[in-house]
Amino acid sequence: MSKILIRGAKVLGGEPQDVLIDGEVIEAVGTDLSADGAEVIEAGGKVLLPGLVDLHTHLREPGREDSETVLTGTRAAASGGFTAVFAMANTFPVADTAGVVEQVWRLGKEHGYCDVQPIGAVTVGLEGRKLAELGAMHESAAGVTVFSDDGKCVDDAVIMRRALEYVKAFGGVVAQHAQEPRLTEGAQMNEGVVSAELGLGGWPAVAEESIIARDVLLAEHVGSRVHICHLSTAGSVEIVRWAKSRGIDVTAEVTPHHLLLTDELVRTYNPVYKVNPPLRTERDVHALRAALADGTIDIVATDHAPHPHEDKDCEWAAAAMGMVGLETALSVVQETMVDTGLLDWAGVADRMSVKPAQIGQATGHGRPVSAGEPANLTLVDTEYRGQVDPAGFASRSRNTPYQGRELPGRVTHTWLRGKATLVDGKLT
């Protein structure tokens, strides 16, 4: 593999430097670097970050290849600057056995646009009644360390306790979709002023907050690790902050769309804004941004949820919940966190690469941009502004809430272990 010299890049947003890649690793970082025969990339002051890591991606394969495949999903990931994604278990069949997680893992290896780490189901069939083969999935070739029934809550406290006890044996983590099912029967959007005015079934904040409160206490009792998926309310922030103050081993994520969009958009009745958990209020949005800035919320995760056209282009009540997010995540974070002064680019690298890699134990990812480290990198033109056009997405699905919206920033290059997966904004 030839050498690559990235010239004049702002590493983590700092002063321009040169970065020399030799094969799969970074050989040197400094000024006025040179290398005979190296391919030269003129960064021109673009920001260089460690490759992004998404702890919450739906790749849909096996079973829903009409929405996404491992190939199209990882191409979307590379387009968004990601070098590793964690694939959720709600496939068909469910990823609740060693065989299915190994299938997803091998598909990721074959396609090569980013590393794919499967997430195993907590319960058989996501039904919440019987623990899945957690140990077998961990010991499989896929080496699963994160388990989640995402899309469904592990609402049975005994099952959740047993899962926490089981994963503790090998240092795993249970990632909880916090949604008390009885409190959200028939829910269509956030419960509040807008839902009352529109006459749509409400999804109350307490349905999320009550599960988080229970689970952090269970994690404390067991001495295990729990991760909160797509945290969305100001109350949830306060519970996680309290839990961390007690030394409970809890981490939490927020999605880009919960950092930017509010339930006021549901007044359009456009199903593109239908998501679970639902878009919340402006107060919640500002609480989430502040919590991501101060570290109460550890990471940004996309919850990339592709759906075919017919599942979204229909009346609100019949529409599927979810939004695609891999290709717009960094732009939304720049708009909500960097351009507002809440985070610098080093903070973005921490929340979108370092911490998610640590939580998911993604070896080789989220590493410093320094000599001897794996060359998993992404280069971002932070001065760019443009309208989102889903027709150009690498994802198989187009259900983005940002169509036609102007967002800042554009990923121009992505390298996975020194191999370019995206060059000048185009997939290799």
C-alpha positions as CSV (number, residue, x, y, z in Angstrom):
1,M,0.0,0.0,0.0
2,S,1.5,3.4,-1.0
3,K,2.1,6.3,1.3
4,I,-0.4,9.1,1.7
5,L,0.6,12.6,2.7
6,I,-2.2,14.8,4.0
7,R,-0.8,18.3,3.9
8,G,-2.1,21.3,5.9
9,A,-4.9,19.6,7.9
10,K,-6.2,21.0,11.1
11,V,-5.9,18.0,13.4
12,L,-8.8,18.1,15.8
13,G,-9.4,21.7,14.7
14,G,-5.9,22.8,15.8
15,E,-3.1,24.5,13.8
16,P,-2.5,23.0,10.3
17,Q,-0.2,20.0,10.2
18,D,0.9,17.3,7.9
19,V,0.0,13.7,8.4
20,L,1.9,10.9,6.7
21,I,0.2,7.5,6.4
22,D,2.3,4.4,5.6
23,G,0.2,1.4,4.9
24,E,-2.4,0.9,7.7
25,V,-0.8,3.2,10.2
26,I,0.1,6.9,10.7
27,E,3.8,7.2,10.3
28,A,4.3,10.8,11.4
29,V,2.4,14.0,12.3
30,G,4.2,17.4,12.0
31,T,5.0,20.3,9.7
32,D,6.8,20.3,6.4
33,L,6.7,16.5,6.1
34,S,7.7,14.9,2.9
35,A,7.7,11.4,1.5
36,D,9.0,10.2,-1.9
37,G,6.3,8.8,-4.1
38,A,3.5,9.5,-1.6
39,E,0.1,10.5,-2.8
40,V,-0.5,14.0,-1.7
41,I,-3.8,15.3,-0.4
42,E,-3.9,19.0,-0.1
43,A,-6.2,19.5,2.9
44,G,-6.2,23.3,2.7
45,G,-7.1,23.8,6.4
46,K,-9.8,21.2,6.5
47,V,-10.3,19.5,9.9
48,L,-8.9,16.0,10.3
49,L,-10.6,13.8,12.8
50,P,-10.2,10.1,13.9
51,G,-12.7,8.0,11.9
52,L,-16.2,8.3,13.4
53,V,-17.8,5.4,15.3
54,D,-21.6,4.9,15.4
55,L,-22.8,2.8,18.3
56,H,-26.4,2.6,16.9
57,T,-26.9,1.8,13.2
58,H,-29.7,-0.3,11.6
59,L,-28.3,-2.1,8.5
60,R,-31.5,-4.2,8.1
61,E,-29.6,-7.2,6.6
62,P,-30.7,-10.0,6.9
63,G,-34.3,-9.7,6.1
64,R,-35.1,-6.1,5.1
65,E,-32.7,-5.6,2.2
66,D,-35.4,-3.4,0.6
67,S,-34.5,-0.8,3.2
68,E,-30.7,-1.2,3.5
69,T,-28.0,-3.8,3.1
70,V,-24.6,-4.1,4.9
71,L,-23.0,-2.9,1.6
72,T,-25.2,0.2,1.1
73,G,-25.2,1.0,4.9
74,T,-21.4,0.9,5.1
75,R,-21.1,3.0,2.0
76,A,-23.4,5.5,3.7
77,A,-21.2,5.3,6.7
78,A,-18.0,6.0,4.8
79,S,-19.7,8.9,3.1
80,G,-20.5,10.4,6.5
81,G,-16.9,9.9,7.8
82,F,-17.5,6.7,9.8
83,T,-14.9,3.9,9.9
84,A,-16.9,1.6,12.3
85,V,-20.6,1.0,13.0
86,F,-22.4,-1.2,15.4
87,A,-25.3,-3.0,13.7
88,M,-28.5,-3.3,15.8
89,A,-30.1,-6.7,16.3
90,N,-33.7,-6.1,15.0
91,T,-33.1,-8.0,11.7
92,F,-35.1,-10.9,10.2
93,P,-34.1,-13.3,11.6
94,V,-33.2,-11.5,14.8
95,A,-29.5,-11.4,15.7
96,D,-30.0,-13.5,18.8
97,T,-27.7,-16.3,17.9
98,A,-24.0,-16.8,17.1
99,G,-24.9,-17.7,13.6
100,V,-26.7,-14.5,12.7
101,V,-24.2,-12.1,14.3
102,E,-21.4,-13.9,12.5
103,Q,-23.3,-13.5,9.2
104,V,-23.5,-9.7,9.7
105,W,-19.9,-9.5,10.8
106,R,-18.7,-11.4,7.7
107,L,-20.8,-9.3,5.4
108,G,-19.0,-6.3,6.9
109,K,-15.6,-7.9,6.3
110,E,-16.5,-8.7,2.7
111,H,-17.6,-5.2,1.7
112,G,-14.9,-3.2,3.5
113,Y,-16.2,0.3,3.5
114,C,-16.1,0.3,7.3
115,D,-15.9,-2.1,10.2
116,V,-19.2,-3.7,11.2
117,Q,-19.6,-4.9,14.7
118,P,-22.9,-6.7,15.3
119,I,-25.0,-5.9,18.4
120,G,-26.7,-9.0,19.9
121,A,-30.3,-9.2,21.0
122,V,-30.8,-9.3,24.8
123,T,-33.8,-11.6,24.5
124,V,-34.9,-14.3,22.1
125,G,-36.7,-12.8,19.1
126,L,-36.7,-9.4,20.9
127,E,-39.8,-10.7,22.8
128,G,-38.5,-9.8,26.3
129,R,-39.2,-13.2,27.8
130,K,-36.1,-15.3,27.6
131,L,-32.4,-14.3,27.5
132,A,-30.7,-14.8,24.1
133,E,-27.4,-16.7,23.6
134,L,-25.4,-13.8,25.1
135,G,-22.3,-15.9,25.9
136,A,-22.3,-17.7,22.5
137,M,-22.6,-14.4,20.7
138,H,-19.7,-13.0,22.7
139,E,-17.5,-16.1,22.0
140,S,-18.4,-16.2,18.3
141,A,-16.1,-14.8,15.6
142,A,-18.1,-11.6,15.9
143,G,-17.0,-11.1,19.5
144,V,-20.2,-9.3,20.5
145,T,-19.8,-7.0,23.5
146,V,-23.0,-4.9,23.2
147,F,-26.5,-6.3,23.5
148,S,-29.8,-4.5,22.9
149,D,-33.4,-5.2,22.0
150,D,-33.5,-1.7,20.4
151,G,-36.9,-1.0,18.9
152,K,-38.3,-2.7,22.0
153,C,-37.6,-2.1,25.7
154,V,-36.4,-4.8,28.0
155,D,-39.3,-3.9,30.3
156,D,-39.2,-7.0,32.6
157,A,-37.0,-6.0,35.5
158,V,-36.0,-9.6,36.3
159,I,-34.9,-10.2,32.7
160,M,-33.0,-6.9,32.7
161,R,-31.2,-7.8,35.9
162,R,-30.3,-11.2,34.5
163,A,-28.9,-9.6,31.4
164,L,-26.8,-7.2,33.4
165,E,-25.5,-10.1,35.5
166,Y,-24.6,-12.2,32.5
167,V,-22.7,-9.5,30.5
168,K,-20.7,-8.5,33.6
169,A,-18.9,-11.9,33.4
170,F,-17.1,-10.8,30.2
171,G,-17.2,-7.0,30.4
172,G,-20.2,-6.5,28.1
173,V,-22.8,-3.8,28.2
174,V,-26.6,-3.8,27.8
175,A,-27.9,-0.9,25.7
176,Q,-31.5,-0.2,26.7
177,H,-34.2,1.3,24.5
178,A,-36.0,3.1,27.4
179,Q,-39.7,2.9,26.7
180,E,-42.2,1.7,29.2
181,P,-44.6,-0.1,26.9
182,R,-47.9,0.4,28.8
183,L,-47.3,4.2,28.9
184,T,-46.8,4.4,25.2
185,E,-49.6,2.2,23.8
186,G,-50.8,3.9,20.6
187,A,-48.2,6.7,20.9
188,Q,-47.6,8.7,17.7
189,M,-45.5,11.6,18.9
190,N,-44.3,13.4,22.0
191,E,-47.0,13.9,24.6
192,G,-47.5,17.7,25.2
193,V,-49.1,20.8,23.8
194,V,-48.6,19.8,20.1
195,S,-50.0,16.3,20.5
196,A,-53.1,17.7,22.3
197,E,-53.7,20.2,19.6
198,L,-53.2,17.7,16.8
199,G,-55.2,14.9,18.5
200,L,-52.3,12.4,18.2
201,G,-51.5,9.8,20.8
202,G,-48.8,11.0,23.1
203,W,-45.5,9.4,24.1
204,P,-44.8,10.9,27.6
205,A,-41.3,11.7,28.8
206,V,-41.9,9.7,31.9
207,A,-42.1,6.5,29.8
208,E,-38.4,7.0,29.0
209,E,-37.3,8.4,32.4
210,S,-38.9,5.7,34.5
211,I,-37.0,2.9,32.7
212,I,-33.7,4.8,32.9
213,A,-34.2,5.3,36.6
214,R,-34.9,1.6,37.1
215,D,-32.0,0.5,35.0
216,V,-29.3,2.7,36.6
217,L,-30.4,1.3,40.0
218,L,-30.3,-2.2,38.6
219,A,-26.8,-1.6,37.2
220,E,-25.7,-0.2,40.6
221,H,-27.1,-3.3,42.4
222,V,-25.5,-5.7,40.0
223,G,-22.3,-3.8,39.5
224,S,-22.6,-4.0,35.8
225,R,-22.6,-1.6,32.8
226,V,-25.8,-0.1,31.2
227,H,-25.9,2.2,28.2
228,I,-29.0,4.3,27.4
229,C,-29.9,4.5,23.7
230,H,-31.2,7.7,22.1
231,L,-31.8,9.7,25.3
232,S,-34.4,12.4,24.5
233,T,-35.7,14.3,27.5
234,A,-34.5,16.9,30.0
235,G,-35.6,14.6,32.8
236,S,-33.6,11.7,31.4
237,V,-30.5,14.0,31.5
238,E,-31.0,14.7,35.2
239,I,-31.4,11.0,36.0
240,V,-28.2,10.1,34.2
241,R,-26.4,13.0,35.8
242,W,-27.5,11.8,39.2
243,A,-26.5,8.2,38.5
244,K,-23.0,9.3,37.4
245,S,-22.7,11.4,40.6
246,R,-23.2,8.1,42.5
247,G,-20.6,6.3,40.5
248,I,-23.0,4.1,38.6
249,D,-21.5,2.7,35.4
250,V,-23.9,4.3,33.0
251,T,-23.3,5.8,29.6
252,A,-25.8,7.5,27.3
253,E,-26.2,8.6,23.7
254,V,-28.1,11.3,21.9
255,T,-29.1,11.3,18.2
256,P,-28.3,14.2,15.8
257,H,-32.1,14.7,15.2
258,H,-32.8,15.1,18.9
259,L,-30.2,17.8,19.0
260,L,-31.8,19.8,16.3
261,L,-35.5,19.1,15.6
262,T,-38.6,19.6,17.8
263,D,-42.2,18.2,17.9
264,E,-43.4,21.5,16.3
265,L,-42.4,19.9,13.0
266,V,-45.1,17.2,13.5
267,R,-47.7,20.0,12.7
268,T,-46.8,19.3,9.0
269,Y,-48.1,15.7,9.4
270,N,-45.0,14.7,7.3
271,P,-44.1,11.1,8.4
272,V,-40.4,11.9,7.8
273,Y,-40.6,13.4,11.3
274,K,-42.0,10.2,12.9
275,V,-39.3,8.6,15.0
276,N,-38.9,6.6,18.2
277,P,-38.3,8.1,20.7
278,P,-40.3,11.1,19.3
279,L,-39.0,14.5,18.6
280,R,-39.4,16.4,21.9
281,T,-39.7,20.1,22.9
282,E,-37.3,23.0,22.4
283,R,-36.6,22.8,26.1
284,D,-35.5,19.2,25.8
285,V,-33.3,20.0,22.8
286,H,-31.4,22.6,24.7
287,A,-31.0,20.3,27.7
288,L,-29.6,17.6,25.5
289,R,-27.1,20.0,23.9
290,A,-25.9,21.2,27.3
291,A,-25.6,17.6,28.6
292,L,-23.6,16.5,25.5
293,A,-21.3,19.5,26.1
294,D,-20.7,18.8,29.8
295,G,-20.3,15.0,29.3
296,T,-23.4,13.9,31.0
297,I,-24.4,12.4,27.6
298,D,-21.3,10.6,26.5
299,I,-21.7,10.2,22.7
300,V,-23.6,11.0,19.6
301,A,-25.2,8.0,17.8
302,T,-27.1,8.2,14.6
303,D,-29.9,5.6,15.1
304,H,-29.7,5.4,11.3
305,A,-33.1,3.8,10.5
306,P,-33.7,3.3,6.8
307,H,-37.1,2.6,5.4
308,P,-38.4,2.0,1.9
309,H,-40.4,4.8,0.2
310,E,-43.7,3.1,0.7
311,D,-43.2,2.9,4.5
312,K,-42.9,6.6,4.8
313,D,-44.9,8.1,1.9
314,C,-48.2,7.4,3.6
315,E,-50.5,8.8,6.2
316,W,-48.9,9.6,9.6
317,A,-50.5,6.8,11.6
318,A,-49.5,4.1,9.2
319,A,-45.9,5.3,8.7
320,A,-42.9,3.5,10.1
321,M,-40.8,5.3,12.8
322,G,-37.2,6.2,12.0
323,M,-34.8,8.4,10.0
324,V,-31.6,7.9,8.1
325,G,-28.7,9.7,9.7
326,L,-25.2,8.4,8.8
327,E,-24.6,10.9,6.0
328,T,-25.8,14.0,7.8
329,A,-24.7,13.3,11.4
330,L,-21.5,15.3,11.4
331,S,-23.2,18.3,9.7
332,V,-25.9,18.4,12.3
333,V,-23.4,18.1,15.1
334,Q,-21.4,21.0,13.6
335,E,-24.6,23.2,13.4
336,T,-25.9,22.4,16.9
337,M,-22.7,22.0,18.9
338,V,-19.6,23.5,17.1
339,D,-21.1,26.5,15.4
340,T,-23.0,27.4,18.7
341,G,-19.7,27.2,20.6
342,L,-20.8,24.3,22.8
343,L,-18.1,21.9,21.6
344,D,-14.8,22.3,19.7
345,W,-13.6,19.8,17.2
346,A,-11.6,17.9,19.8
347,G,-14.9,17.5,21.7
348,V,-16.6,16.3,18.6
349,A,-13.9,13.7,18.1
350,D,-14.4,12.6,21.7
351,R,-18.2,12.3,21.4
352,M,-18.3,10.7,17.9
353,S,-15.1,8.6,17.9
354,V,-13.2,8.1,21.1
355,K,-16.1,7.5,23.5
356,P,-18.3,5.3,21.3
357,A,-15.2,3.2,20.4
358,Q,-14.5,2.8,24.2
359,I,-18.1,1.9,25.0
360,G,-18.3,-0.7,22.3
361,Q,-14.7,-1.9,22.6
362,A,-13.9,-1.2,19.0
363,T,-10.2,-2.0,18.8
364,G,-8.2,0.3,16.6
365,H,-10.9,3.0,16.4
366,G,-11.2,6.3,18.3
367,R,-7.5,6.4,18.6
368,P,-5.3,9.6,18.7
369,V,-4.2,11.2,15.4
370,S,-0.5,10.5,16.1
371,A,2.4,8.4,14.9
372,G,2.0,4.6,15.3
373,E,-1.8,4.7,15.5
374,P,-4.2,3.0,13.0
375,A,-4.9,5.3,10.0
376,N,-8.7,5.5,10.6
377,L,-9.4,9.1,9.6
378,T,-11.9,11.5,8.2
379,L,-11.3,14.9,6.6
380,V,-14.0,17.5,6.9
381,D,-14.6,20.7,4.9
382,T,-16.1,22.8,7.8
383,E,-16.5,25.9,5.6
384,Y,-18.9,24.2,3.2
385,R,-22.6,24.9,3.4
386,G,-25.1,23.2,1.1
387,Q,-28.6,21.9,0.9
388,V,-29.3,18.2,1.7
389,D,-30.2,16.2,-1.4
390,P,-31.1,12.6,-0.5
391,A,-30.9,11.7,-4.2
392,G,-27.2,11.7,-3.7
393,F,-27.2,9.4,-0.6
394,A,-25.3,6.2,-0.6
395,S,-28.0,4.7,1.6
396,R,-30.7,2.6,-0.1
397,S,-33.3,4.7,1.7
398,R,-34.1,8.4,1.5
399,N,-36.2,9.1,4.7
400,T,-34.2,12.1,5.9
401,P,-35.8,15.0,7.8
402,Y,-33.2,17.4,6.3
403,Q,-34.2,17.3,2.6
404,G,-33.7,20.8,1.2
405,R,-32.3,22.1,4.5
406,E,-28.9,23.9,4.4
407,L,-26.4,22.3,6.7
408,P,-22.7,23.1,7.3
409,G,-19.7,20.9,6.7
410,R,-19.0,18.1,4.3
411,V,-16.9,15.0,4.6
412,T,-14.4,14.9,1.7
413,H,-12.2,11.9,2.6
414,T,-12.4,8.8,4.8
415,W,-9.6,6.3,5.3
416,L,-10.1,2.9,6.9
417,R,-6.7,1.5,8.0
418,G,-5.0,3.7,5.4
419,K,-7.3,2.7,2.5
420,A,-9.3,5.5,1.1
421,T,-13.1,4.7,1.1
422,L,-14.1,8.2,0.2
423,V,-12.1,10.7,-2.0
424,D,-13.2,14.2,-2.8
425,G,-16.7,13.3,-1.6
426,K,-17.0,10.2,-3.8
427,L,-16.9,6.6,-2.7
428,T,-14.0,4.6,-4.0
